[in-house]
Structures are given as C-alpha cells and as structure tokens.
Amino acid sequence: MATNLPRYRELASSTLSQAATHLNAIPTGNVASAEIQARATNAQAVATVAIAQALLEIGDILRENLRRGDA
C-alpha cells in the first residue's frame, strides 16, 4: 500500500471546500428554481461525501487506538 496517500481528514477538508465552491456558484436573481435546487442538491451530495470521509478518518483513528490498547 502506498504511504503517500492523503488521509481521510485531508480529503474531507478538500471535499468540503468543493461543496462550498458549489454553494457559492449558485446563481441569484431571476433564475429557475429547478436550477437552484439542482445546484444545492449537488453541493449537498458533495458535503455528504465529506462527512463519509470524516467518519472513515474517525474509524481509522479508533482502530489504531484499539490496536495499541489506548481505547
């Protein structure tokens, strides 16, 4: 396994930044509500991926602590 892979924490941070970018790109003014809804749903999906990545990070930390007997 490669050791230079980013940790889930780093991936979650990057993914949350992407979600923020998606939210900031939502147009305002005279825009079809379907477009706003679609873009917001996309941002929510990206944020959900970030949550999953953060939970995987927590799981990795707990697993490591259990191996060492810290938990």
Gaussian input, Z-matrix of N, CA and C with variables (Angstrom, degrees):
# hf/3-21g

backbone

0 1
 N
 C     1     B1
 C     2     B2     1     A1
 N     3     B3     2     A2     1     D1
 C     4     B4     3     A3     2     D2
 C     5     B5     4     A4     3     D3
 N     6     B6     5     A5     4     D4
 C     7     B7     6     A6     5     D5
 C     8     B8     7     A7     6     D6
 N     9     B9     8     A8     7     D7
 C    10    B10     9     A9     8     D8
 C    11    B11    10    A10     9     D9
 N    12    B12    11    A11    10    D10
 C    13    B13    12    A12    11    D11
 C    14    B14    13    A13    12    D12
 N    15    B15    14    A14    13    D13
 C    16    B16    15    A15    14    D14
 C    17    B17    16    A16    15    D15
 N    18    B18    17    A17    16    D16
 C    19    B19    18    A18    17    D17
 C    20    B20    19    A19    18    D18
 N    21    B21    20    A20    19    D19
 C    22    B22    21    A21    20    D20
 C    23    B23    22    A22    21    D21
 N    24    B24    23    A23    22    D22
 C    25    B25    24    A24    23    D23
 C    26    B26    25    A25    24    D24
 N    27    B27    26    A26    25    D25
 C    28    B28    27    A27    26    D26
 C    29    B29    28    A28    27    D27
 N    30    B30    29    A29    28    D28
 C    31    B31    30    A30    29    D29
 C    32    B32    31    A31    30    D30
 N    33    B33    32    A32    31    D31
 C    34    B34    33    A33    32    D32
 C    35    B35    34    A34    33    D33
 N    36    B36    35    A35    34    D34
 C    37    B37    36    A36    35    D35
 C    38    B38    37    A37    36    D36
 N    39    B39    38    A38    37    D37
 C    40    B40    39    A39    38    D38
 C    41    B41    40    A40    39    D39
 N    42    B42    41    A41    40    D40
 C    43    B43    42    A42    41    D41
 C    44    B44    43    A43    42    D42
 N    45    B45    44    A44    43    D43
 C    46    B46    45    A45    44    D44
 C    47    B47    46    A46    45    D45
 N    48    B48    47    A47    46    D46
 C    49    B49    48    A48    47    D47
 C    50    B50    49    A49    48    D48
 N    51    B51    50    A50    49    D49
 C    52    B52    51    A51    50    D50
 C    53    B53    52    A52    51    D51
 N    54    B54    53    A53    52    D52
 C    55    B55    54    A54    53    D53
 C    56    B56    55    A55    54    D54
 N    57    B57    56    A56    55    D55
 C    58    B58    57    A57    56    D56
 C    59    B59    58    A58    57    D57
 N    60    B60    59    A59    58    D58
 C    61    B61    60    A60    59    D59
 C    62    B62    61    A61    60    D60
 N    63    B63    62    A62    61    D61
 C    64    B64    63    A63    62    D62
 C    65    B65    64    A64    63    D63
 N    66    B66    65    A65    64    D64
 C    67    B67    66    A66    65    D65
 C    68    B68    67    A67    66    D66
 N    69    B69    68    A68    67    D67
 C    70    B70    69    A69    68    D68
 C    71    B71    70    A70    69    D69
 N    72    B72    71    A71    70    D70
 C    73    B73    72    A72    71    D71
 C    74    B74    73    A73    72    D72
 N    75    B75    74    A74    73    D73
 C    76    B76    75    A75    74    D74
 C    77    B77    76    A76    75    D75
 N    78    B78    77    A77    76    D76
 C    79    B79    78    A78    77    D77
 C    80    B80    79    A79    78    D78
 N    81    B81    80    A80    79    D79
 C    82    B82    81    A81    80    D80
 C    83    B83    82    A82    81    D81
 N    84    B84    83    A83    82    D82
 C    85    B85    84    A84    83    D83
 C    86    B86    85    A85    84    D84
 N    87    B87    86    A86    85    D85
 C    88    B88    87    A87    86    D86
 C    89    B89    88    A88    87    D87
 N    90    B90    89    A89    88    D88
 C    91    B91    90    A90    89    D89
 C    92    B92    91    A91    90    D90
 N    93    B93    92    A92    91    D91
 C    94    B94    93    A93    92    D92
 C    95    B95    94    A94    93    D93
 N    96    B96    95    A95    94    D94
 C    97    B97    96    A96    95    D95
 C    98    B98    97    A97    96    D96
 N    99    B99    98    A98    97    D97
 C   100   B100    99    A99    98    D98
 C   101   B101   100   A100    99    D99
 N   102   B102   101   A101   100   D100
 C   103   B103   102   A102   101   D101
 C   104   B104   103   A103   102   D102
 N   105   B105   104   A104   103   D103
 C   106   B106   105   A105   104   D104
 C   107   B107   106   A106   105   D105
 N   108   B108   107   A107   106   D106
 C   109   B109   108   A108   107   D107
 C   110   B110   109   A109   108   D108
 N   111   B111   110   A110   109   D109
 C   112   B112   111   A111   110   D110
 C   113   B113   112   A112   111   D111
 N   114   B114   113   A113   112   D112
 C   115   B115   114   A114   113   D113
 C   116   B116   115   A115   114   D114
 N   117   B117   116   A116   115   D115
 C   118   B118   117   A117   116   D116
 C   119   B119   118   A118   117   D117
 N   120   B120   119   A119   118   D118
 C   121   B121   120   A120   119   D119
 C   122   B122   121   A121   120   D120
 N   123   B123   122   A122   121   D121
 C   124   B124   123   A123   122   D122
 C   125   B125   124   A124   123   D123
 N   126   B126   125   A125   124   D124
 C   127   B127   126   A126   125   D125
 C   128   B128   127   A127   126   D126
 N   129   B129   128   A128   127   D127
 C   130   B130   129   A129   128   D128
 C   131   B131   130   A130   129   D129
 N   132   B132   131   A131   130   D130
 C   133   B133   132   A132   131   D131
 C   134   B134   133   A133   132   D132
 N   135   B135   134   A134   133   D133
 C   136   B136   135   A135   134   D134
 C   137   B137   136   A136   135   D135
 N   138   B138   137   A137   136   D136
 C   139   B139   138   A138   137   D137
 C   140   B140   139   A139   138   D138
 N   141   B141   140   A140   139   D139
 C   142   B142   141   A141   140   D140
 C   143   B143   142   A142   141   D141
 N   144   B144   143   A143   142   D142
 C   145   B145   144   A144   143   D143
 C   146   B146   145   A145   144   D144
 N   147   B147   146   A146   145   D145
 C   148   B148   147   A147   146   D146
 C   149   B149   148   A148   147   D147
 N   150   B150   149   A149   148   D148
 C   151   B151   150   A150   149   D149
 C   152   B152   151   A151   150   D150
 N   153   B153   152   A152   151   D151
 C   154   B154   153   A153   152   D152
 C   155   B155   154   A154   153   D153
 N   156   B156   155   A155   154   D154
 C   157   B157   156   A156   155   D155
 C   158   B158   157   A157   156   D156
 N   159   B159   158   A158   157   D157
 C   160   B160   159   A159   158   D158
 C   161   B161   160   A160   159   D159
 N   162   B162   161   A161   160   D160
 C   163   B163   162   A162   161   D161
 C   164   B164   163   A163   162   D162
 N   165   B165   164   A164   163   D163
 C   166   B166   165   A165   164   D164
 C   167   B167   166   A166   165   D165
 N   168   B168   167   A167   166   D166
 C   169   B169   168   A168   167   D167
 C   170   B170   169   A169   168   D168
 N   171   B171   170   A170   169   D169
 C   172   B172   171   A171   170   D170
 C   173   B173   172   A172   171   D171
 N   174   B174   173   A173   172   D172
 C   175   B175   174   A174   173   D173
 C   176   B176   175   A175   174   D174
 N   177   B177   176   A176   175   D175
 C   178   B178   177   A177   176   D176
 C   179   B179   178   A178   177   D177
 N   180   B180   179   A179   178   D178
 C   181   B181   180   A180   179   D179
 C   182   B182   181   A181   180   D180
 N   183   B183   182   A182   181   D181
 C   184   B184   183   A183   182   D182
 C   185   B185   184   A184   183   D183
 N   186   B186   185   A185   184   D184
 C   187   B187   186   A186   185   D185
 C   188   B188   187   A187   186   D186
 N   189   B189   188   A188   187   D187
 C   190   B190   189   A189   188   D188
 C   191   B191   190   A190   189   D189
 N   192   B192   191   A191   190   D190
 C   193   B193   192   A192   191   D191
 C   194   B194   193   A193   192   D192
 N   195   B195   194   A194   193   D193
 C   196   B196   195   A195   194   D194
 C   197   B197   196   A196   195   D195
 N   198   B198   197   A197   196   D196
 C   199   B199   198   A198   197   D197
 C   200   B200   199   A199   198   D198
 N   201   B201   200   A200   199   D199
 C   202   B202   201   A201   200   D200
 C   203   B203   202   A202   201   D201
 N   204   B204   203   A203   202   D202
 C   205   B205   204   A204   203   D203
 C   206   B206   205   A205   204   D204
 N   207   B207   206   A206   205   D205
 C   208   B208   207   A207   206   D206
 C   209   B209   208   A208   207   D207
 N   210   B210   209   A209   208   D208
 C   211   B211   210   A210   209   D209
 C   212   B212   211   A211   210   D210

   B1=1.4540
   B2=1.5346
   B3=1.3106
   B4=1.4524
   B5=1.5251
   B6=1.3277
   B7=1.4676
   B8=1.5131
   B9=1.3067
   B10=1.4669
   B11=1.5263
   B12=1.3121
   B13=1.4619
   B14=1.5263
   B15=1.3323
   B16=1.4698
   B17=1.5247
   B18=1.3141
   B19=1.4604
   B20=1.5217
   B21=1.3236
   B22=1.4654
   B23=1.5259
   B24=1.3341
   B25=1.4601
   B26=1.5306
   B27=1.3302
   B28=1.4683
   B29=1.5224
   B30=1.3236
   B31=1.4597
   B32=1.5266
   B33=1.3433
   B34=1.4635
   B35=1.5207
   B36=1.3304
   B37=1.4692
   B38=1.5244
   B39=1.3100
   B40=1.4591
   B41=1.5270
   B42=1.3252
   B43=1.4582
   B44=1.5215
   B45=1.3370
   B46=1.4717
   B47=1.5235
   B48=1.3220
   B49=1.4697
   B50=1.5228
   B51=1.3307
   B52=1.4615
   B53=1.5248
   B54=1.3310
   B55=1.4658
   B56=1.5235
   B57=1.3294
   B58=1.4666
   B59=1.5164
   B60=1.3168
   B61=1.4649
   B62=1.5210
   B63=1.3415
   B64=1.4699
   B65=1.5273
   B66=1.3368
   B67=1.4683
   B68=1.5160
   B69=1.3194
   B70=1.4660
   B71=1.5268
   B72=1.3323
   B73=1.4670
   B74=1.5292
   B75=1.3163
   B76=1.4630
   B77=1.5233
   B78=1.3232
   B79=1.4664
   B80=1.5284
   B81=1.2906
   B82=1.4658
   B83=1.5196
   B84=1.2849
   B85=1.4597
   B86=1.5124
   B87=1.3154
   B88=1.4545
   B89=1.5250
   B90=1.3372
   B91=1.4616
   B92=1.5252
   B93=1.2944
   B94=1.4655
   B95=1.5216
   B96=1.3138
   B97=1.4642
   B98=1.5273
   B99=1.3178
   B100=1.4625
   B101=1.5307
   B102=1.3287
   B103=1.4596
   B104=1.5226
   B105=1.3133
   B106=1.4613
   B107=1.5185
   B108=1.3134
   B109=1.4626
   B110=1.5232
   B111=1.3127
   B112=1.4650
   B113=1.5259
   B114=1.3116
   B115=1.4680
   B116=1.5244
   B117=1.3197
   B118=1.4598
   B119=1.5254
   B120=1.3179
   B121=1.4635
   B122=1.5225
   B123=1.3125
   B124=1.4602
   B125=1.5278
   B126=1.3233
   B127=1.4635
   B128=1.5241
   B129=1.3243
   B130=1.4584
   B131=1.5300
   B132=1.3059
   B133=1.4685
   B134=1.5198
   B135=1.3216
   B136=1.4674
   B137=1.5313
   B138=1.3237
   B139=1.4653
   B140=1.5280
   B141=1.3200
   B142=1.4632
   B143=1.5254
   B144=1.3159
   B145=1.4657
   B146=1.5293
   B147=1.3295
   B148=1.4672
   B149=1.5286
   B150=1.3184
   B151=1.4657
   B152=1.5320
   B153=1.3126
   B154=1.4691
   B155=1.5239
   B156=1.3152
   B157=1.4620
   B158=1.5336
   B159=1.3245
   B160=1.4613
   B161=1.5279
   B162=1.3221
   B163=1.4653
   B164=1.5218
   B165=1.3217
   B166=1.4613
   B167=1.5270
   B168=1.3242
   B169=1.4729
   B170=1.5205
   B171=1.3243
   B172=1.4687
   B173=1.5282
   B174=1.3273
   B175=1.4599
   B176=1.5151
   B177=1.3346
   B178=1.4636
   B179=1.5302
   B180=1.3231
   B181=1.4694
   B182=1.5257
   B183=1.3286
   B184=1.4646
   B185=1.5260
   B186=1.3235
   B187=1.4629
   B188=1.5303
   B189=1.3165
   B190=1.4594
   B191=1.5274
   B192=1.3269
   B193=1.4673
   B194=1.5249
   B195=1.3225
   B196=1.4612
   B197=1.5249
   B198=1.3347
   B199=1.4652
   B200=1.5207
   B201=1.3348
   B202=1.4696
   B203=1.5173
   B204=1.3230
   B205=1.4480
   B206=1.5155
   B207=1.3590
   B208=1.4638
   B209=1.5161
   B210=1.3193
   B211=1.4637
   B212=1.5072
   A1=108.80
   A2=117.23
   A3=121.51
   A4=109.99
   A5=115.53
   A6=119.48
   A7=112.44
   A8=118.19
   A9=121.36
   A10=112.50
   A11=117.23
   A12=119.90
   A13=109.31
   A14=117.42
   A15=118.96
   A16=110.51
   A17=115.27
   A18=120.28
   A19=108.47
   A20=114.74
   A21=119.34
   A22=111.04
   A23=117.27
   A24=120.83
   A25=110.76
   A26=116.31
   A27=120.80
   A28=111.04
   A29=115.92
   A30=119.81
   A31=110.85
   A32=116.68
   A33=120.83
   A34=110.72
   A35=116.49
   A36=120.29
   A37=110.70
   A38=115.85
   A39=120.32
   A40=111.07
   A41=116.08
   A42=120.23
   A43=111.50
   A44=117.23
   A45=120.12
   A46=110.88
   A47=116.49
   A48=119.76
   A49=110.74
   A50=115.73
   A51=119.69
   A52=110.86
   A53=116.76
   A54=120.41
   A55=110.41
   A56=116.40
   A57=120.19
   A58=110.92
   A59=116.57
   A60=120.83
   A61=110.40
   A62=116.16
   A63=119.91
   A64=110.79
   A65=116.40
   A66=119.21
   A67=111.77
   A68=116.95
   A69=120.79
   A70=112.04
   A71=117.07
   A72=120.84
   A73=112.50
   A74=117.19
   A75=119.28
   A76=108.44
   A77=116.45
   A78=119.44
   A79=111.39
   A80=114.67
   A81=120.73
   A82=108.37
   A83=115.21
   A84=119.44
   A85=111.29
   A86=115.84
   A87=122.29
   A88=109.36
   A89=115.29
   A90=122.05
   A91=107.86
   A92=115.58
   A93=119.94
   A94=110.25
   A95=115.56
   A96=119.73
   A97=111.32
   A98=117.68
   A99=120.93
   A100=110.87
   A101=117.00
   A102=119.92
   A103=110.51
   A104=116.45
   A105=119.90
   A106=110.33
   A107=116.22
   A108=120.56
   A109=111.02
   A110=117.25
   A111=121.08
   A112=111.07
   A113=116.32
   A114=119.46
   A115=111.75
   A116=116.69
   A117=120.16
   A118=110.65
   A119=116.44
   A120=120.50
   A121=110.64
   A122=116.53
   A123=120.84
   A124=110.16
   A125=117.37
   A126=121.18
   A127=110.35
   A128=117.02
   A129=120.80
   A130=110.59
   A131=116.98
   A132=120.44
   A133=110.82
   A134=116.88
   A135=120.74
   A136=109.89
   A137=117.38
   A138=120.89
   A139=110.92
   A140=117.89
   A141=121.47
   A142=110.75
   A143=116.72
   A144=120.29
   A145=109.61
   A146=116.93
   A147=120.51
   A148=110.67
   A149=116.89
   A150=120.50
   A151=109.84
   A152=116.48
   A153=119.60
   A154=110.47
   A155=117.36
   A156=120.76
   A157=110.63
   A158=116.80
   A159=120.14
   A160=110.70
   A161=117.30
   A162=120.35
   A163=111.40
   A164=117.06
   A165=119.98
   A166=110.80
   A167=116.87
   A168=121.09
   A169=109.79
   A170=116.78
   A171=121.10
   A172=109.94
   A173=116.70
   A174=120.53
   A175=112.20
   A176=117.00
   A177=120.37
   A178=110.95
   A179=116.68
   A180=120.76
   A181=110.26
   A182=116.66
   A183=119.79
   A184=111.30
   A185=116.72
   A186=120.58
   A187=110.40
   A188=116.88
   A189=120.89
   A190=111.06
   A191=116.66
   A192=119.98
   A193=111.51
   A194=116.85
   A195=119.83
   A196=111.83
   A197=116.00
   A198=119.90
   A199=111.12
   A200=115.48
   A201=119.96
   A202=112.16
   A203=117.41
   A204=120.77
   A205=113.45
   A206=117.75
   A207=121.85
   A208=112.78
   A209=117.75
   A210=119.24
   A211=111.68
   D1=137.95
   D2=-179.58
   D3=-72.15
   D4=140.10
   D5=-178.58
   D6=-95.01
   D7=-6.80
   D8=-178.23
   D9=-92.23
   D10=11.19
   D11=178.97
   D12=-73.00
   D13=143.17
   D14=177.62
   D15=-68.54
   D16=150.83
   D17=176.90
   D18=-75.33
   D19=160.24
   D20=179.08
   D21=-59.34
   D22=-33.40
   D23=178.81
   D24=-59.56
   D25=-44.32
   D26=178.35
   D27=-65.93
   D28=-40.82
   D29=178.49
   D30=-63.97
   D31=-42.07
   D32=179.92
   D33=-62.73
   D34=-41.80
   D35=179.29
   D36=-62.62
   D37=-44.81
   D38=179.06
   D39=-64.30
   D40=-41.18
   D41=-179.26
   D42=-67.38
   D43=-38.16
   D44=175.98
   D45=-63.71
   D46=-36.94
   D47=175.82
   D48=-62.28
   D49=-39.08
   D50=177.08
   D51=-64.07
   D52=-40.35
   D53=178.55
   D54=-62.86
   D55=-41.65
   D56=177.94
   D57=-62.99
   D58=-39.75
   D59=177.75
   D60=-62.29
   D61=-42.20
   D62=177.70
   D63=-62.25
   D64=-43.54
   D65=179.51
   D66=-64.47
   D67=-41.66
   D68=-179.80
   D69=-67.78
   D70=-21.68
   D71=-179.22
   D72=-85.43
   D73=-3.67
   D74=179.64
   D75=-68.04
   D76=124.60
   D77=-177.68
   D78=-69.58
   D79=155.86
   D80=176.31
   D81=-120.41
   D82=171.69
   D83=179.00
   D84=90.79
   D85=-142.80
   D86=-175.79
   D87=-83.94
   D88=84.06
   D89=-177.71
   D90=-130.49
   D91=144.72
   D92=178.73
   D93=-60.57
   D94=134.93
   D95=-178.83
   D96=-61.86
   D97=-30.70
   D98=178.93
   D99=-63.68
   D100=-37.16
   D101=178.53
   D102=-67.55
   D103=-43.81
   D104=178.38
   D105=-62.03
   D106=-44.39
   D107=179.60
   D108=-62.31
   D109=-42.77
   D110=-179.87
   D111=-63.52
   D112=-43.35
   D113=179.96
   D114=-68.04
   D115=-39.20
   D116=177.94
   D117=-65.76
   D118=-38.67
   D119=177.84
   D120=-64.79
   D121=-39.23
   D122=176.87
   D123=-61.71
   D124=-46.46
   D125=179.57
   D126=-62.31
   D127=-38.92
   D128=178.89
   D129=-65.14
   D130=-39.94
   D131=178.17
   D132=-63.21
   D133=-42.66
   D134=178.69
   D135=-63.70
   D136=-42.09
   D137=178.29
   D138=-64.22
   D139=-34.88
   D140=177.85
   D141=-64.69
   D142=-38.17
   D143=175.79
   D144=-62.64
   D145=-40.64
   D146=178.75
   D147=-62.12
   D148=-39.30
   D149=177.85
   D150=-62.90
   D151=-43.68
   D152=178.69
   D153=-61.64
   D154=-41.15
   D155=179.03
   D156=-63.97
   D157=-40.51
   D158=178.41
   D159=-64.81
   D160=-40.15
   D161=178.02
   D162=-65.45
   D163=-36.57
   D164=175.84
   D165=-64.21
   D166=-37.84
   D167=176.75
   D168=-62.20
   D169=-45.54
   D170=178.88
   D171=-60.64
   D172=-43.46
   D173=178.18
   D174=-61.36
   D175=-41.77
   D176=178.74
   D177=-63.20
   D178=-41.54
   D179=179.94
   D180=-65.50
   D181=-45.55
   D182=178.65
   D183=-61.72
   D184=-43.21
   D185=179.68
   D186=-60.45
   D187=-44.36
   D188=179.58
   D189=-63.92
   D190=-41.75
   D191=178.58
   D192=-64.99
   D193=-37.69
   D194=177.49
   D195=-66.16
   D196=-38.03
   D197=177.72
   D198=-61.92
   D199=-39.80
   D200=-178.71
   D201=-83.09
   D202=-11.80
   D203=-179.12
   D204=84.99
   D205=18.11
   D206=-178.81
   D207=-84.22
   D208=-16.87
   D209=-175.44
   D210=-103.49

